[in-house]
Amino acid sequence: MFRFALAAVAALMIGPGVVHAQQGPLHIEIDDGVVEPMPYAMPVFIDEGGAGEAAANLTKVINSDLEGSGLFRRIQDGAYIQKFGSFNTPVSFKDWQAINAQALVVGGVSNQGGKLVVKFRLFDVYAGQELGAGQQLAGSAANWRRLAHKVADVIYSRITGEGGYFDSRVVFVSEAGPKNARQKRLAVMDYDGANVNYLTDSSTIVLAPRFSPTGDRVLYTTFETGFPRIKLMNVGNASGQLLPETPGTMAFSPRFAPNGGSIVFSLEQSGNTDLYKAGVNGGSPQRLTNSPAIDTAPSFSPDGSRIVFESDRSGGQQIYIMSASGGEPVRISYGDGRYGTPVWSPRGDLIAFTKQSGGRFFIGVMRTDGSEERLLTASYLDEGPTWSPNGRVIMFTREAPGAGGGAQLYSVDIFGRNLKKVGNPGGASDPSWGPLLP
């Protein structure tokens, strides 16, 4: 449920669900409805000294973040009546009201010995006042994109009341080559597909990377020994180590616990696949499930008390929840088709999943008791959801049919709106969205 607190009545397109608006300080509650993106104005940030190109680039990325969320619509510069000669120029609210801007962002950038200093202020146009105090951020010129994402996160949070998600990264499997002979490398990028860095080469198969809660480490499955093994990598220097091996087994599908100190994973032994938990630095694994079924794709609840996973113990692929210490699982998926790759929302209220039914694949969400199932996407092949840090957006893999069809990353919000391709170059799959960067 988003809440916009601006003193105006927004133009709404009523869709399924409930949307409320009222006069005075605007309060919009959206419950699976469709809201017309909020019109806002943002003149190009002012060059306050040696930062003309940086100011233009920062403004462009901030706008891309806000508009890309699907919640904001920027009014183009040509409509602006007031011009700002400096960051401290008083705002003529009537000029911005005349072009129907509900919010106004004014910023300035200076280059101080290779360090960019960014100042910005956010205004409620119809109330004629500033929303919160102005803010100043600083960082190296090389990290200007991060500064832009941080500014966008502040604006997003002040207007929606939700945490931001722009200043974050995604680890994924980069794919190149034909469908039957793809070369796969582990890579990391900004949430919007920029700044791609490769962490491994293509000499071995890599699968299912998963960020740590602090975003500095990655767990993934590697075949570098010829069999599936779990590897822990430091993202900063791309150094890694294989986790201790249990002879005669194959380990895969790892994921961190919320405290980062332990992991849960699947272990195949003598034809049987169960879930195990172990310390991230080794130690004897604790068996969590014990059945002839295939139990895999585990994901912790945000408080670490429960685990959601997929299993075919009922005769078909379904979703189950159990205590993080083991015990009898409870099935929560009962719709038509098969369910897999469940992952718990960072907010704790929803579980995202992949569903296969009627020859199509879907990305969906449901409550943690299995109620209120909602399918967000549908295509030839959609799979592997991962959550944004604020629990409002889901990224996933979409693959096109045919021999030339490649895997790409897409995102969609939790109401099934704003479906779009993530702008990473080349093929990509298996995304894992990390936390907000410090």
C-alpha positions in Angstrom: 0.0 0.0 0.0 1.6 3.2 -1.1 0.8 6.6 0.5 1.5 9.9 -1.3 1.5 12.9 1.0 1.2 15.9 -1.2 -1.3 18.7 -0.9 -3.4 18.1 -4.0 -5.9 15.6 -5.4 -4.1 13.4 -8.0 -5.8 12.3 -11.2 -6.6 8.6 -10.7 -7.5 5.8 -13.0 -9.5 3.5 -10.9 -8.6 -0.2 -11.4 -9.3 -3.4 -9.5 -9.1 -2.8 -5.7 -9.6 0.3 -3.7 -8.2 3.8 -4.3 -9.0 6.7 -1.9 -8.2 10.4 -2.4 -9.3 13.4 -0.3 -9.0 17.2 -0.3 -6.4 18.8 1.9 -3.1 17.0 2.4 -3.5 14.2 -0.1 -3.7 10.7 1.2 -3.9 8.0 -1.4 -4.3 4.4 -0.3 -3.7 1.9 -3.1 -4.8 -1.7 -2.6 -4.2 -3.5 -6.0 -5.4 -0.4 -7.8 -3.9 1.7 -10.7 -2.6 5.1 -9.9 -1.8 7.7 -12.6 1.9 8.5 -12.2 2.5 11.6 -10.2 3.6 14.6 -12.3 6.7 16.3 -11.0 9.3 18.8 -12.2 13.0 18.6 -12.0 15.1 21.2 -13.8 18.6 20.1 -14.7 20.7 20.4 -11.5 22.7 23.6 -11.4 26.4 23.6 -12.0 27.9 25.2 -8.9 31.5 24.8 -10.1 33.2 22.5 -12.5 30.3 20.0 -12.6 28.3 20.8 -15.7 28.5 17.3 -17.3 28.0 15.6 -13.9 25.0 17.7 -13.1 23.3 16.7 -16.4 24.2 13.1 -15.9 22.9 13.0 -12.3 19.6 14.6 -13.3 19.2 12.1 -16.1 19.7 9.0 -13.8 17.5 10.4 -11.0 14.7 10.9 -13.5 15.2 7.4 -14.9 14.9 6.0 -11.4 11.8 7.8 -10.5 10.0 7.3 -13.8 11.1 3.7 -14.0 9.3 3.0 -10.8 6.0 3.6 -12.6 4.9 6.0 -9.9 6.2 9.3 -11.3 5.9 11.2 -14.5 8.3 14.0 -15.2 7.1 17.2 -16.8 9.5 18.1 -19.6 11.7 21.2 -19.3 10.0 23.0 -22.2 6.9 23.5 -20.0 8.8 25.2 -17.1 8.0 28.8 -16.5 10.4 29.6 -13.7 14.1 29.4 -14.3 16.6 28.8 -11.5 19.7 31.0 -11.6 21.1 29.4 -8.4 20.3 26.6 -6.0 18.9 29.2 -3.5 16.5 31.0 -5.9 13.1 31.3 -4.1 10.5 29.0 -5.6 7.6 30.6 -7.4 5.0 28.0 -6.5 2.3 29.5 -8.8 4.5 28.9 -11.8 4.8 25.2 -11.0 1.1 24.9 -10.1 0.3 26.4 -13.5 1.9 23.4 -15.3 0.3 20.9 -12.8 3.5 19.8 -11.1 2.7 18.3 -7.8 6.3 17.9 -6.7 9.4 20.0 -7.5 13.0 18.9 -7.1 15.8 21.6 -7.2 19.4 20.5 -7.1 23.0 21.8 -7.4 26.3 20.0 -8.0 29.9 21.1 -7.5 33.2 19.4 -8.1 35.6 19.9 -5.2 38.9 18.3 -6.1 37.5 15.3 -7.7 34.7 14.9 -5.2 31.1 15.6 -6.3 28.9 17.5 -3.8 25.2 17.2 -4.5 22.6 19.4 -2.9 18.9 19.0 -3.4 15.5 20.1 -2.1 12.0 18.6 -2.6 8.9 20.8 -2.6 5.2 20.1 -2.3 4.0 22.5 -5.0 0.3 22.9 -3.9 1.1 23.2 -0.2 3.9 25.7 -1.1 6.4 24.2 1.2 9.5 22.0 1.4 9.1 18.3 2.2 11.7 17.7 4.9 15.0 19.5 5.0 17.3 19.9 2.1 20.1 17.3 1.9 23.7 17.2 0.8 25.6 14.1 -0.4 29.2 13.7 -1.5 31.2 11.1 -3.3 33.9 10.5 -5.8 33.3 11.6 -9.3 33.7 8.0 -10.4 30.7 7.0 -8.3 28.3 9.7 -9.6 25.7 7.1 -10.5 25.5 6.0 -6.9 25.0 9.6 -5.8 22.1 9.8 -8.3 20.5 6.6 -7.0 20.8 7.9 -3.4 19.1 11.2 -4.3 16.3 9.2 -6.1 15.9 7.0 -3.1 15.4 10.0 -0.8 12.8 11.5 -3.1 11.0 8.2 -3.5 10.9 7.6 0.2 9.7 11.1 1.2 6.8 11.0 -1.3 5.7 7.3 -0.9 6.6 6.6 2.7 8.3 3.5 1.5 12.0 2.6 1.6 13.9 3.1 -1.6 15.6 0.5 -3.8 17.6 2.3 -6.5 21.0 2.3 -4.8 21.3 -1.5 -4.9 23.0 -4.2 -7.0 22.0 -7.5 -8.6 24.2 -10.5 -9.0 23.2 -12.8 -11.9 24.5 -15.3 -14.4 25.6 -13.6 -17.6 25.0 -15.8 -20.7 26.6 -15.6 -24.2 26.5 -17.8 -27.2 23.8 -20.1 -28.8 21.1 -21.7 -26.6 22.7 -25.2 -26.8 26.2 -24.0 -25.9 25.9 -21.0 -23.7 28.9 -19.6 -21.8 27.9 -18.6 -18.3 29.7 -16.2 -16.0 28.9 -14.8 -12.6 28.3 -11.0 -12.8 27.1 -8.1 -10.7 25.5 -4.9 -11.9 23.5 -1.9 -10.6 19.8 -2.5 -10.2 19.1 -0.8 -13.6 21.7 -2.9 -15.5 24.6 -0.4 -15.5 28.1 -1.0 -14.3 28.3 -4.7 -15.1 31.4 -6.4 -13.5 32.3 -10.0 -14.1 33.2 -12.1 -11.1 34.1 -15.4 -12.8 35.2 -16.6 -16.3 33.2 -19.0 -18.5 35.5 -22.0 -17.8 32.8 -23.7 -15.6 29.1 -23.8 -15.1 27.7 -21.4 -12.5 24.2 -21.4 -11.1 21.8 -19.6 -8.8 24.0 -16.9 -7.2 22.6 -15.4 -3.9 23.7 -12.2 -2.2 24.5 -12.1 1.5 22.3 -9.8 3.7 25.1 -7.3 3.7 25.7 -7.5 0.0 29.5 -8.2 0.3 29.4 -11.9 -0.4 27.7 -14.3 -2.8 26.8 -18.0 -2.6 26.5 -19.9 -5.8 26.6 -23.4 -7.2 29.7 -24.3 -9.3 30.8 -27.3 -11.3 34.5 -26.6 -11.2 35.2 -30.0 -9.6 32.9 -31.8 -12.0 30.1 -32.0 -9.5 27.8 -29.4 -8.0 29.5 -27.6 -5.1 28.6 -24.5 -3.1 31.1 -21.7 -3.3 31.4 -18.5 -1.2 32.7 -15.4 -3.0 33.8 -12.0 -1.7 32.3 -9.6 -4.2 34.9 -6.9 -3.6 37.9 -8.9 -4.8 36.2 -11.9 -6.5 38.1 -14.3 -4.2 36.2 -17.5 -3.3 36.3 -20.7 -1.5 34.4 -24.0 -1.8 32.4 -24.9 1.2 33.3 -28.2 3.0 32.2 -31.2 1.0 30.4 -34.3 2.3 31.8 -37.2 0.4 29.4 -38.9 -2.0 27.0 -35.9 -2.1 26.1 -33.1 -4.4 25.3 -29.7 -2.8 23.3 -26.9 -4.6 20.7 -24.2 -4.2 22.2 -22.3 -1.3 20.9 -19.2 0.4 22.0 -17.1 3.4 20.1 -16.8 6.6 19.1 -13.2 7.5 22.0 -13.0 10.0 24.5 -14.0 7.4 26.1 -16.6 9.7 24.5 -19.7 8.4 23.1 -21.0 5.1 20.5 -23.4 4.0 20.9 -25.6 0.9 19.9 -28.9 -0.9 22.1 -32.0 -0.5 21.7 -35.0 -2.8 22.9 -38.3 -1.4 22.1 -41.8 -2.7 19.4 -40.4 -4.9 17.6 -38.5 -2.2 17.6 -34.7 -2.0 16.9 -33.0 1.4 17.5 -29.6 3.0 20.4 -28.9 5.3 21.6 -26.0 7.3 25.2 -25.2 8.2 27.5 -22.4 9.4 28.8 -20.3 6.5 32.3 -21.1 7.6 31.8 -24.8 7.8 30.8 -27.2 10.5 28.6 -30.3 10.5 25.4 -29.7 8.5 22.1 -30.1 10.2 19.5 -32.1 8.3 16.2 -30.3 8.1 14.0 -32.6 6.0 13.9 -36.3 5.7 11.7 -37.7 2.9 12.1 -39.6 -0.3 11.0 -36.4 -2.2 13.1 -33.7 -3.8 13.3 -30.8 -1.4 15.0 -27.7 -2.8 15.0 -23.9 -3.4 14.9 -22.9 0.3 14.4 -19.3 1.4 14.4 -17.9 5.0 11.7 -15.6 6.4 13.1 -12.1 7.2 13.3 -13.0 10.9 15.0 -16.3 10.3 12.4 -18.4 12.1 11.0 -20.2 9.1 12.0 -21.6 5.7 9.9 -21.8 2.5 10.9 -24.3 -0.1 9.6 -26.4 -3.0 9.0 -30.2 -2.8 7.3 -32.9 -4.8 6.4 -34.9 -1.7 2.7 -34.6 -2.5 3.3 -36.0 -6.0 3.8 -32.7 -7.8 6.0 -29.7 -7.3 4.5 -27.5 -4.5 5.5 -24.9 -1.9 5.9 -25.7 1.8 6.9 -23.9 4.9 8.6 -25.2 8.0 10.5 -24.1 11.1 14.1 -23.1 10.4 15.1 -25.8 12.8 13.2 -28.5 10.8 10.0 -30.3 11.7 6.9 -31.2 9.8 6.4 -28.9 6.7 3.0 -27.3 5.9 1.9 -27.1 2.3 0.7 -23.7 1.2 0.2 -23.9 -2.6 -3.0 -25.5 -3.8 -3.7 -23.9 -7.2 -3.6 -25.7 -10.6 -0.2 -26.5 -11.9 3.3 -26.7 -10.4 5.0 -24.2 -8.0 8.7 -23.6 -7.5 11.5 -21.2 -6.6 9.7 -19.6 -3.7 11.4 -16.6 -2.1 10.2 -14.7 1.0 9.6 -10.9 0.7 11.9 -8.8 2.8 8.7 -7.3 4.3 7.7 -10.8 5.4 4.2 -10.5 4.1 4.4 -12.3 0.7 6.1 -15.2 -1.0 7.0 -14.9 -4.7 7.2 -18.0 -6.8 7.3 -19.5 -10.3 4.2 -21.3 -11.5 3.8 -23.7 -14.5 0.3 -24.3 -15.7 -1.4 -24.8 -19.1 1.9 -24.8 -21.0 2.9 -21.4 -19.7 5.1 -20.0 -16.9 4.1 -17.3 -14.4 5.6 -15.2 -11.7 3.2 -14.8 -8.8 2.9 -13.9 -5.2 0.8 -15.3 -2.3 0.4 -14.6 1.4 2.5 -16.8 3.7 -0.5 -19.0 4.4 -1.0 -19.6 0.7 -4.0 -17.2 0.4 -4.5 -14.4 -2.1 -2.5 -15.9 -4.9 -1.9 -13.3 -7.6 -0.1 -14.0 -10.9 1.9 -11.0 -12.1 3.4 -12.2 -15.4 2.8 -14.9 -18.0 5.0 -16.0 -20.9 6.7 -18.9 -22.6 9.2 -19.1 -19.7 9.3 -16.8 -16.6 11.2 -18.1 -13.6 13.4 -17.3 -10.6 11.9 -14.3 -8.8 14.0 -12.1 -6.5 12.8 -9.1 -4.4 13.9 -5.5 -4.3 15.1 -4.3 -0.9 11.8 -2.6 -0.2 9.7 -5.6 -1.2 7.8 -3.7 -3.9 9.4 -4.9 -7.1 10.3 -8.4 -8.3 13.0 -9.2 -10.9 13.0 -12.5 -12.7 14.3 -14.4 -15.8 12.3 -14.4 -19.0 13.3 -16.7 -21.9 12.0 -16.4 -25.5 11.0 -19.6 -27.4 13.0 -21.0 -30.3 16.6 -21.9 -30.9 17.6 -18.2 -31.0 15.6 -17.3 -27.9 17.8 -16.0 -25.1 17.3 -15.3 -21.4 16.8 -11.7 -20.2 16.1 -10.1 -16.9 12.7 -8.3 -16.4 11.0 -6.6 -13.4 7.4 -6.1 -12.4 5.8 -4.5 -9.3 3.8 -6.6 -6.8 0.5 -5.7 -8.5 1.6 -6.9 -11.9 2.2 -3.3 -13.2 5.2 -1.7 -14.8 6.6 -4.8 -16.5 9.9 -3.9 -18.2 13.2 -5.4 -19.3 16.2 -4.6 -17.2 18.8 -2.9 -19.3 21.8 -5.3 -18.9 23.7 -6.2 -22.1 23.5 -9.7 -23.5 21.8 -12.7 -22.1 21.2 -13.0 -18.3 19.5 -15.3 -15.8 19.2 -16.2 -12.1 19.1 -12.7 -10.6 19.5 -12.1 -6.9 18.8 -8.6 -5.7 21.0 -7.3 -2.9 20.4 -4.9 -0.1 20.6 -1.1 -0.3 24.3 -0.1 -0.4 25.7 1.6 2.7 
